[in-house]
């Protein structure tokens, strides 16, 4: 059961990232350019059509990520790089200046934190 909820959370994070990239000016994320869309089409997440989420769910996820960032900025940054910018773990590791395995652990911890926050 725990695996199902973390997979649901990852799908919702993908949807959150897609909405954030769509240029919603009121949430403070940069709009995605057509060139960027073309460049990221190689990522499997783009094709794994994320679930549809409501604006309320988007704001709940966004609020959870903001709370995470107030305590663990590195985890918040990793989530944004992964789900908004669709960066690979290797690219995130380079940005965070750590190993790929540490990046995997950071992402897993951040996803678990968001999962717990959303389903409390």
Secondary structure, 3 states (H helix, E strand, C coil): CHHHHHHHHHHHHHHHHHHHHCCCHHHCCCCCCHHHHHHHHHCHHHHCCCCCCCHHHHHHHHHHHHHHHHHCHHHHHHHHHHHCCCCCHHHHHHHHCCCHHHHHHHHHHHHHHHHHHHCC
